[in-house]
């Protein structure tokens, strides 16, 4: 019986590459000359530090641009609207969505059941396993999930016949 797993993962190596590229671009930007600004990556959390909230938002825009260049969907980025002020600097912590939250996976299963395809969807932790009798049904499920606006990108793994 064919099956597949729906997951939402971000490659940490690509996050590291995007962070390094953002650091390089920071050194060449004219509007950041003489500004105490930095970007650090620790435990899959990118910390942006600058002298003002506006500059933190600019760093966030640069980071998002680098993530798009590395084929990472910008919808995986989670951060506050305003930077945290401490002393002379503002800092902004950027995290990345890993896995599928329980409420989103329930919406996904409901969406699949509403399509009335002959497949079974089972929530397994932070992923959803879909199995059915025909490959065409699984491909229809993949198309349905891609079209749905669930707030994060999904990957399809372990497509088995």
N, C-alpha and C positions, 0 to 999 in steps of 0.2 A: 504494500500500500504506500503510495507516494506521500511524502511529508516534507515540511520545511519549518525552520525556526525564524521568527521575526524578532530581531534584536535592535537595540540602539546603542552603538558603541562609537567612541572617538579614539583614534589612534594617538597615543601619548607621544610617540616619536614625532608625529606631524605637529602636535602642539608645541613641542620643544623647538622644532625647526621654525615655526611661525614666530615664536617668542624671540629666537635668535635673530631672525630677519627684521623684526620690529626694533630690536636693540641697534642693529646696523643702520636702519633708516633713521633712528633717533639721533645718531651722531652726525648725519648729513643734513638734517632739517635745519633751515635757517631760523625758524620761529622757536627752536629749542636751544639756540646758542646761548651759553651763559646761564641756562636754567638748570636747576638741580632736579633732574628727572631720571627715573630708573624703572626697569622692568625686571622682575624676578619670577622664576617658576619654582615652586616647591610643593610636592604632594598633589600634583594636578591642579594647583591653584596659582593663577598668575596675579601678581601684585603690581599694580601700576602706581607709581608715586611721582608727584609733581608739586609745583609751588602754588597751583590754583586748581579749582574744580574744572574750569574750562580746559586746562592743559591735560588733566586726567581724561576728560572726554575725548580730546584729540588723540591721546595715546590709545584709547579704546577703539577709536575709528581706524587707526593704523593697524592695530592688532586684528580687528575684524577683516580688514583688507588682506592682510597676510594669511589669515585662515582661509579665506575664499581662494587665494592663489594656491593653497595647499590642498584644495578640494575638501575642506571641512565646512559643512553647512553652518551659517551664522546663527541658526536657531538653537544650536546646542549651547550657546554662550548665555550664562546667567550672571547678572551683576546688579548692584544697586543703581538707582537713578542718580544719586548724588554721592560724591566722594566723601570719605570720612576725614574730618579735619583733626589733626593732632600736632600741636606745636606750629612749626613753620610749613609743614607739608600736608598735602591731601593725599590720601591713598584710596585705591579702589581695588577690591578683590574680585577676580573673575573666576568663576567655576564653570565646569562643563557638565552637561547632562549625560550621565552614564546609566544605561539600563532603562527599562520602561516602568514607570510608576504604576501602582495598582489601579488607580482610577482611569488612567489612559488605556491600560490593557483591558479593563472591563468595557470601556467605550469601543475598543477595537473588536472585541468578541461580539458585542451587540451589533456593531456595524456589519460584521461578517454574517451573523445570523439573520439580519434584516434582508440581506441579499438573497436568501433562500438557496444558497449553493449547497451541494451535498458534500460538506466538509465538517470536520470537528475541530474546534479551537479549544486549546487547553492552556491555561496560564501556569507557567512553571517559573516561579521566582520573578526575575526581571526580564523574562522573554516569553513569547507566546508560540506554542507549537501548533501547527495546522496540519491536519492529515485528511486525505480524501482518497477516492478511488481513481480519479482521473487527474492527469497533469493539467488539463485545461481548466479544471476547477481551481487548482492551486494558482495558476497564472491569473485567473480572474480575481482571486483574493488579493494577489500581489498588486494588480492594477487598482483595485478598490482602496487598498491601504495607501498607495501612492497618491491617489486623488483626494483622500480625506485630509482635512486640516486638523491634525491632532497636536500640533505645536512642537514637533520634533521630527527629525529625519529617522527613517528606519532602514535597516539592511536585512536582506534575506539570506540565511545561511543554511547549510545542510540540506539542500534540495536533493532529496533521494527519490528514486523510483521504486 
